[in-house]
């Protein structure tokens, strides 16, 4: 907004602003437009660290249980085959 007179002129010409020419320029000169459209430092979102750790722990436990079940299944089949032989 380095040239407010030009901006007001464009508003009157292109947008058909019907207010007096002085009216669109009534913004307080101390008013800051920083961050109006784009906030360069957005607020941080929620922290999902604990949830991520819980999911990793759950996956690790499930993998261990699956591995243990697989080992028991293999030994059970070997034992059943050995019992069949006798």
Residue, then its C-alpha position, 0 to 999 in steps of 0.5 A: x500500500x505504498x500508493x494509496x491514491x492509486x489504489x483508491x483510483x483503481x477501486x473507483x474505476x474498476x470496481x465501481x465504488x460509489x462512495x466519495x473518493x476520500x471514503x476508501x482511504x479512511x483506514x487508520x495509518x497505524x493499522x498494520x496489514x502484516x499477517x492479514x492474508x498469509x501468516x508466516x508463523x502459523x500457530x503450532x498444531x497438536x502434538x502427536x508425539x505420544x500417539x506416534x510412540x504408542x503406535x510404534x509400541x503397538x506394532x512392535x508388540x504385534x510383531x513379537x506376538x506374531x513371531x511367537x505364534x509362528x514359532x509355536x505353529x512350526x514346533x507344533x507341526x514338528x511335534x505332530x509329525x513326530x507323534x504320527x511316526x510313533 
